[in-house]
Amino acid sequence: EIQLNSFNGTLPTIIGNMSSLVVFDVRDNLFTGVILSELGSLRKLKYLSLSRNHFHPMPIPTELFQLTSLNYFHCKECALTG
């Protein structure tokens, strides 16, 4: 969890290699770029919060629909479209 910081830049695609990750919480930062499709390879992920960053407007990556263990997805003010 790295929420409530002032981290900025884009999220690194290598996050998709963190196969044991269960919680990914980066809300309330200054991240830019896109919501990574690589997050869809995190099969054990149960909690995903991307809220209140500065992502480019885009639809939810379809790869995230493969996260069958996901119990919580929060993306308030994420500039989602579609």
N, CA, C and O atoms as CSV, one atom per row, in Angstrom:
chain,resi,resn,atom,element,x,y,z
A,1,GLU,N,N,0.837,-1.169,0.000
A,1,GLU,CA,C,0.000,0.000,0.000
A,1,GLU,C,C,0.889,1.242,0.000
A,1,GLU,O,O,1.756,1.401,0.860
A,2,ILE,N,N,0.665,2.099,-0.955
A,2,ILE,CA,C,1.427,3.353,-1.015
A,2,ILE,C,C,0.474,4.535,-1.198
A,2,ILE,O,O,0.807,5.525,-1.848
A,3,GLN,N,N,-0.697,4.412,-0.621
A,3,GLN,CA,C,-1.694,5.467,-0.764
A,3,GLN,C,C,-1.301,6.698,0.041
A,3,GLN,O,O,-0.476,6.633,0.952
A,4,LEU,N,N,-1.916,7.825,-0.323
A,4,LEU,CA,C,-1.773,9.088,0.393
A,4,LEU,C,C,-0.341,9.606,0.417
A,4,LEU,O,O,0.125,10.102,1.442
A,5,ASN,N,N,0.348,9.493,-0.698
A,5,ASN,CA,C,1.676,10.060,-0.866
A,5,ASN,C,C,1.615,11.016,-2.043
A,5,ASN,O,O,0.532,11.325,-2.539
A,6,SER,N,N,2.723,11.465,-2.474
A,6,SER,CA,C,2.764,12.326,-3.659
A,6,SER,C,C,3.585,11.662,-4.751
A,6,SER,O,O,4.279,12.336,-5.512
A,7,PHE,N,N,3.504,10.324,-4.825
A,7,PHE,CA,C,4.230,9.618,-5.875
A,7,PHE,C,C,3.685,10.053,-7.223
A,7,PHE,O,O,2.483,10.275,-7.374
A,8,ASN,N,N,4.571,10.176,-8.201
A,8,ASN,CA,C,4.134,10.617,-9.522
A,8,ASN,C,C,4.827,9.812,-10.609
A,8,ASN,O,O,5.638,8.930,-10.327
A,9,GLY,N,N,4.496,10.129,-11.856
A,9,GLY,CA,C,5.024,9.374,-12.987
A,9,GLY,C,C,4.047,8.284,-13.376
A,9,GLY,O,O,2.901,8.272,-12.925
A,10,THR,N,N,4.498,7.383,-14.204
A,10,THR,CA,C,3.637,6.279,-14.634
A,10,THR,C,C,3.899,5.052,-13.776
A,10,THR,O,O,4.983,4.888,-13.216
A,11,LEU,N,N,2.897,4.200,-13.682
A,11,LEU,CA,C,3.079,2.938,-12.976
A,11,LEU,C,C,3.950,2.023,-13.834
A,11,LEU,O,O,3.714,1.919,-15.038
A,12,PRO,N,N,4.936,1.365,-13.261
A,12,PRO,CA,C,5.800,0.487,-14.053
A,12,PRO,C,C,5.087,-0.806,-14.459
A,12,PRO,O,O,4.380,-1.413,-13.654
A,13,THR,N,N,5.275,-1.213,-15.695
A,13,THR,CA,C,4.616,-2.431,-16.187
A,13,THR,C,C,5.089,-3.687,-15.463
A,13,THR,O,O,4.399,-4.706,-15.485
A,14,ILE,N,N,6.234,-3.631,-14.834
A,14,ILE,CA,C,6.761,-4.803,-14.124
A,14,ILE,C,C,5.840,-5.226,-12.970
A,14,ILE,O,O,5.962,-6.338,-12.457
A,15,ILE,N,N,4.932,-4.351,-12.566
A,15,ILE,CA,C,3.949,-4.713,-11.534
A,15,ILE,C,C,3.209,-5.984,-11.936
A,15,ILE,O,O,2.831,-6.783,-11.079
A,16,GLY,N,N,3.004,-6.171,-13.222
A,16,GLY,CA,C,2.319,-7.371,-13.709
A,16,GLY,C,C,3.049,-8.661,-13.398
A,16,GLY,O,O,2.460,-9.736,-13.508
A,17,ASN,N,N,4.327,-8.588,-13.010
A,17,ASN,CA,C,5.119,-9.778,-12.662
A,17,ASN,C,C,5.029,-10.128,-11.180
A,17,ASN,O,O,5.586,-11.142,-10.758
A,18,MET,N,N,4.355,-9.328,-10.398
A,18,MET,CA,C,4.247,-9.559,-8.953
A,18,MET,C,C,3.108,-10.527,-8.672
A,18,MET,O,O,2.058,-10.136,-8.163
A,19,SER,N,N,3.323,-11.771,-9.003
A,19,SER,CA,C,2.254,-12.769,-9.013
A,19,SER,C,C,1.639,-13.047,-7.644
A,19,SER,O,O,0.525,-13.568,-7.578
A,20,SER,N,N,2.320,-12.721,-6.558
A,20,SER,CA,C,1.784,-12.976,-5.216
A,20,SER,C,C,1.044,-11.783,-4.633
A,20,SER,O,O,0.549,-11.855,-3.508
A,21,LEU,N,N,0.962,-10.693,-5.374
A,21,LEU,CA,C,0.341,-9.473,-4.872
A,21,LEU,C,C,-1.147,-9.697,-4.597
A,21,LEU,O,O,-1.873,-10.188,-5.461
A,22,VAL,N,N,-1.595,-9.337,-3.400
A,22,VAL,CA,C,-2.988,-9.498,-2.995
A,22,VAL,C,C,-3.681,-8.139,-2.876
A,22,VAL,O,O,-4.871,-8.019,-3.166
A,23,VAL,N,N,-2.938,-7.117,-2.450
A,23,VAL,CA,C,-3.469,-5.759,-2.290
A,23,VAL,C,C,-2.617,-4.812,-3.118
A,23,VAL,O,O,-1.390,-4.818,-3.020
A,24,PHE,N,N,-3.280,-3.994,-3.940
A,24,PHE,CA,C,-2.589,-2.955,-4.702
A,24,PHE,C,C,-3.373,-1.673,-4.500
A,24,PHE,O,O,-4.438,-1.482,-5.086
A,25,ASP,N,N,-2.835,-0.794,-3.663
A,25,ASP,CA,C,-3.535,0.427,-3.279
A,25,ASP,C,C,-2.620,1.617,-3.524
A,25,ASP,O,O,-1.680,1.857,-2.768
A,26,VAL,N,N,-2.904,2.357,-4.586
A,26,VAL,CA,C,-2.103,3.538,-4.932
A,26,VAL,C,C,-2.976,4.794,-4.972
A,26,VAL,O,O,-2.625,5.774,-5.629
A,27,ARG,N,N,-4.092,4.766,-4.283
A,27,ARG,CA,C,-5.021,5.911,-4.312
A,27,ARG,C,C,-4.344,7.161,-3.738
A,27,ARG,O,O,-3.391,7.087,-2.963
A,28,ASP,N,N,-4.879,8.302,-4.154
A,28,ASP,CA,C,-4.446,9.600,-3.644
A,28,ASP,C,C,-2.956,9.864,-3.849
A,28,ASP,O,O,-2.245,10.256,-2.924
A,29,ASN,N,N,-2.502,9.642,-5.074
A,29,ASN,CA,C,-1.151,9.983,-5.473
A,29,ASN,C,C,-1.238,10.879,-6.707
A,29,ASN,O,O,-2.286,11.466,-6.976
A,30,LEU,N,N,-0.176,10.982,-7.432
A,30,LEU,CA,C,-0.129,11.825,-8.623
A,30,LEU,C,C,0.281,11.024,-9.853
A,30,LEU,O,O,0.916,11.564,-10.759
A,31,PHE,N,N,-0.074,9.744,-9.894
A,31,PHE,CA,C,0.300,8.908,-11.031
A,31,PHE,C,C,-0.404,9.374,-12.299
A,31,PHE,O,O,-1.545,9.835,-12.257
A,32,THR,N,N,0.291,9.248,-13.423
A,32,THR,CA,C,-0.230,9.624,-14.732
A,32,THR,C,C,-0.126,8.424,-15.657
A,32,THR,O,O,0.241,7.329,-15.231
A,33,GLY,N,N,-0.448,8.634,-16.912
A,33,GLY,CA,C,-0.370,7.553,-17.887
A,33,GLY,C,C,-1.670,6.782,-17.937
A,33,GLY,O,O,-2.749,7.348,-17.761
A,34,VAL,N,N,-1.564,5.491,-18.177
A,34,VAL,CA,C,-2.749,4.651,-18.326
A,34,VAL,C,C,-2.871,3.692,-17.151
A,34,VAL,O,O,-1.901,3.428,-16.441
A,35,ILE,N,N,-4.076,3.179,-16.960
A,35,ILE,CA,C,-4.280,2.084,-16.017
A,35,ILE,C,C,-3.747,0.838,-16.710
A,35,ILE,O,O,-4.205,0.478,-17.794
A,36,LEU,N,N,-2.806,0.202,-16.098
A,36,LEU,CA,C,-2.063,-0.882,-16.744
A,36,LEU,C,C,-2.899,-2.125,-17.023
A,36,LEU,O,O,-3.577,-2.637,-16.133
A,37,SER,N,N,-2.847,-2.601,-18.251
A,37,SER,CA,C,-3.483,-3.882,-18.577
A,37,SER,C,C,-2.740,-5.019,-17.877
A,37,SER,O,O,-3.318,-6.080,-17.640
A,38,GLU,N,N,-1.469,-4.808,-17.543
A,38,GLU,CA,C,-0.664,-5.826,-16.855
A,38,GLU,C,C,-1.228,-6.192,-15.489
A,38,GLU,O,O,-0.926,-7.265,-14.967
A,39,LEU,N,N,-2.040,-5.323,-14.906
A,39,LEU,CA,C,-2.677,-5.663,-13.630
A,39,LEU,C,C,-3.564,-6.892,-13.765
A,39,LEU,O,O,-3.820,-7.585,-12.781
A,40,GLY,N,N,-4.026,-7.163,-14.960
A,40,GLY,CA,C,-4.876,-8.324,-15.213
A,40,GLY,C,C,-4.186,-9.657,-15.018
A,40,GLY,O,O,-4.854,-10.689,-14.951
A,41,SER,N,N,-2.864,-9.664,-14.926
A,41,SER,CA,C,-2.137,-10.924,-14.711
A,41,SER,C,C,-1.914,-11.220,-13.231
A,41,SER,O,O,-1.295,-12.228,-12.892
A,42,LEU,N,N,-2.405,-10.365,-12.353
A,42,LEU,CA,C,-2.246,-10.556,-10.904
A,42,LEU,C,C,-3.394,-11.409,-10.373
A,42,LEU,O,O,-4.326,-10.890,-9.757
A,43,ARG,N,N,-3.328,-12.693,-10.608
A,43,ARG,CA,C,-4.433,-13.623,-10.325
A,43,ARG,C,C,-4.846,-13.711,-8.862
A,43,ARG,O,O,-5.979,-14.092,-8.566
A,44,LYS,N,N,-3.944,-13.364,-7.935
A,44,LYS,CA,C,-4.268,-13.443,-6.505
A,44,LYS,C,C,-4.795,-12.119,-5.945
A,44,LYS,O,O,-5.135,-12.030,-4.766
A,45,LEU,N,N,-4.859,-11.104,-6.788
A,45,LEU,CA,C,-5.257,-9.774,-6.339
A,45,LEU,C,C,-6.699,-9.780,-5.833
A,45,LEU,O,O,-7.615,-10.224,-6.525
A,46,LYS,N,N,-6.880,-9.275,-4.607
A,46,LYS,CA,C,-8.213,-9.199,-4.006
A,46,LYS,C,C,-8.682,-7.760,-3.845
A,46,LYS,O,O,-9.886,-7.507,-3.802
A,47,TYR,N,N,-7.761,-6.821,-3.755
A,47,TYR,CA,C,-8.084,-5.417,-3.471
A,47,TYR,C,C,-7.301,-4.531,-4.428
A,47,TYR,O,O,-6.073,-4.593,-4.477
A,48,LEU,N,N,-8.013,-3.708,-5.186
A,48,LEU,CA,C,-7.377,-2.815,-6.158
A,48,LEU,C,C,-7.978,-1.427,-6.020
A,48,LEU,O,O,-9.167,-1.238,-6.278
A,49,SER,N,N,-7.165,-0.449,-5.615
A,49,SER,CA,C,-7.626,0.927,-5.505
A,49,SER,C,C,-6.675,1.839,-6.265
A,49,SER,O,O,-5.489,1.937,-5.949
A,50,LEU,N,N,-7.226,2.505,-7.279
A,50,LEU,CA,C,-6.462,3.412,-8.135
A,50,LEU,C,C,-6.988,4.840,-8.039
A,50,LEU,O,O,-6.566,5.701,-8.810
A,51,SER,N,N,-7.869,5.098,-7.137
A,51,SER,CA,C,-8.616,6.356,-7.059
A,51,SER,C,C,-7.736,7.584,-6.904
A,51,SER,O,O,-6.645,7.549,-6.335
A,52,ARG,N,N,-8.280,8.685,-7.450
A,52,ARG,CA,C,-7.712,10.019,-7.305
A,52,ARG,C,C,-6.235,10.105,-7.696
A,52,ARG,O,O,-5.387,10.544,-6.919
A,53,ASN,N,N,-5.963,9.675,-8.916
A,53,ASN,CA,C,-4.687,9.891,-9.571
A,53,ASN,C,C,-4.969,10.695,-10.832
A,53,ASN,O,O,-6.063,11.241,-10.976
A,54,HIS,N,N,-4.034,10.777,-11.723
A,54,HIS,CA,C,-4.202,11.585,-12.928
A,54,HIS,C,C,-4.029,10.730,-14.185
A,54,HIS,O,O,-3.304,11.108,-15.105
A,55,PHE,N,N,-4.693,9.587,-14.216
A,55,PHE,CA,C,-4.602,8.698,-15.370
A,55,PHE,C,C,-5.276,9.325,-16.587
A,55,PHE,O,O,-6.197,10.132,-16.458
A,56,HIS,N,N,-4.801,8.939,-17.770
A,56,HIS,CA,C,-5.424,9.412,-19.013
A,56,HIS,C,C,-6.826,8.815,-19.117
A,56,HIS,O,O,-7.033,7.668,-18.720
A,57,PRO,N,N,-7.790,9.568,-19.642
A,57,PRO,CA,C,-9.139,9.016,-19.838
A,57,PRO,C,C,-9.092,7.772,-20.718
A,57,PRO,O,O,-8.502,7.783,-21.799
A,58,MET,N,N,-9.716,6.710,-20.246
A,58,MET,CA,C,-9.722,5.445,-20.980
A,58,MET,C,C,-10.765,4.507,-20.387
A,58,MET,O,O,-11.192,4.697,-19.248
A,59,PRO,N,N,-11.181,3.493,-21.149
A,59,PRO,CA,C,-12.063,2.475,-20.571
A,59,PRO,C,C,-11.273,1.580,-19.598
A,59,PRO,O,O,-10.043,1.562,-19.623
A,60,ILE,N,N,-11.977,0.858,-18.764
A,60,ILE,CA,C,-11.318,-0.131,-17.902
A,60,ILE,C,C,-10.638,-1.151,-18.806
A,60,ILE,O,O,-11.287,-1.695,-19.701
A,61,PRO,N,N,-9.355,-1.426,-18.603
A,61,PRO,CA,C,-8.706,-2.451,-19.420
A,61,PRO,C,C,-9.431,-3.793,-19.282
A,61,PRO,O,O,-9.710,-4.237,-18.168
A,62,THR,N,N,-9.731,-4.423,-20.390
A,62,THR,CA,C,-10.488,-5.685,-20.354
A,62,THR,C,C,-9.748,-6.770,-19.574
A,62,THR,O,O,-10.376,-7.696,-19.062
A,63,GLU,N,N,-8.446,-6.669,-19.478
A,63,GLU,CA,C,-7.660,-7.654,-18.720
A,63,GLU,C,C,-8.049,-7.683,-17.247
A,63,GLU,O,O,-7.869,-8.705,-16.584
A,64,LEU,N,N,-8.576,-6.585,-16.728
A,64,LEU,CA,C,-8.974,-6.564,-15.319
A,64,LEU,C,C,-10.187,-7.449,-15.049
A,64,LEU,O,O,-10.419,-7.856,-13.911
A,65,PHE,N,N,-10.958,-7.745,-16.090
A,65,PHE,CA,C,-12.111,-8.632,-15.911
A,65,PHE,C,C,-11.690,-10.077,-15.687
A,65,PHE,O,O,-12.531,-10.915,-15.362
A,66,GLN,N,N,-10.419,-10.385,-15.851
A,66,GLN,CA,C,-9.883,-11.726,-15.609
A,66,GLN,C,C,-9.512,-11.944,-14.142
A,66,GLN,O,O,-9.126,-13.048,-13.758
A,67,LEU,N,N,-9.624,-10.917,-13.338
A,67,LEU,CA,C,-9.243,-11.009,-11.926
A,67,LEU,C,C,-10.383,-11.622,-11.118
A,67,LEU,O,O,-11.156,-10.904,-10.485
A,68,THR,N,N,-10.482,-12.923,-11.142
A,68,THR,CA,C,-11.603,-13.617,-10.501
A,68,THR,C,C,-11.531,-13.604,-8.981
A,68,THR,O,O,-12.538,-13.865,-8.324
A,69,SER,N,N,-10.365,-13.307,-8.401
A,69,SER,CA,C,-10.235,-13.225,-6.941
A,69,SER,C,C,-10.523,-11.826,-6.417
A,69,SER,O,O,-10.587,-11.621,-5.205
A,70,LEU,N,N,-10.698,-10.862,-7.315
A,70,LEU,CA,C,-10.872,-9.473,-6.913
A,70,LEU,C,C,-12.201,-9.266,-6.187
A,70,LEU,O,O,-13.270,-9.546,-6.729
A,71,ASN,N,N,-12.114,-8.771,-4.949
A,71,ASN,CA,C,-13.301,-8.482,-4.145
A,71,ASN,C,C,-13.615,-6.999,-4.095
A,71,ASN,O,O,-14.759,-6.614,-3.852
A,72,TYR,N,N,-12.607,-6.162,-4.322
A,72,TYR,CA,C,-12.776,-4.722,-4.172
A,72,TYR,C,C,-12.030,-4.008,-5.293
A,72,TYR,O,O,-10.833,-4.221,-5.483
A,73,PHE,N,N,-12.737,-3.165,-6.028
A,73,PHE,CA,C,-12.146,-2.338,-7.074
A,73,PHE,C,C,-12.656,-0.921,-6.889
A,73,PHE,O,O,-13.857,-0.669,-6.984
A,74,HIS,N,N,-11.745,0.000,-6.626
A,74,HIS,CA,C,-12.136,1.391,-6.393
A,74,HIS,C,C,-11.350,2.274,-7.354
A,74,HIS,O,O,-10.120,2.240,-7.379
A,75,CYS,N,N,-12.058,3.048,-8.129
A,75,CYS,CA,C,-11.413,3.885,-9.121
A,75,CYS,C,C,-12.125,5.232,-9.222
A,75,CYS,O,O,-12.409,5.708,-10.321
A,76,LYS,N,N,-12.404,5.826,-8.105
A,76,LYS,CA,C,-13.066,7.128,-8.071
A,76,LYS,C,C,-12.130,8.187,-8.655
A,76,LYS,O,O,-10.945,8.243,-8.327
A,77,GLU,N,N,-12.690,9.017,-9.523
A,77,GLU,CA,C,-11.930,10.088,-10.162
A,77,GLU,C,C,-10.715,9.553,-10.936
A,77,GLU,O,O,-9.628,10.128,-10.884
A,78,CYS,N,N,-10.924,8.452,-11.645
A,78,CYS,CA,C,-9.864,7.836,-12.443
A,78,CYS,C,C,-9.947,8.200,-13.909
A,78,CYS,O,O,-9.123,7.736,-14.697
A,79,ALA,N,N,-10.894,8.998,-14.296
A,79,ALA,CA,C,-11.077,9.394,-15.703
A,79,ALA,C,C,-11.428,8.199,-16.599
A,79,ALA,O,O,-11.000,8.127,-17.751
A,80,LEU,N,N,-12.211,7.266,-16.051
A,80,LEU,CA,C,-12.652,6.132,-16.869
A,80,LEU,C,C,-13.689,6.599,-17.878
A,80,LEU,O,O,-14.498,7.480,-17.586
A,81,THR,N,N,-13.663,6.009,-19.056
A,81,THR,CA,C,-14.633,6.333,-20.092
A,81,THR,C,C,-15.364,5.060,-20.505
A,81,THR,O,O,-15.006,3.961,-20.080
A,82,GLY,N,N,-16.381,5.217,-21.330
A,82,GLY,CA,C,-17.066,4.070,-21.909
A,82,GLY,C,C,-18.185,3.529,-21.085
A,82,GLY,O,O,-18.831,2.559,-21.482
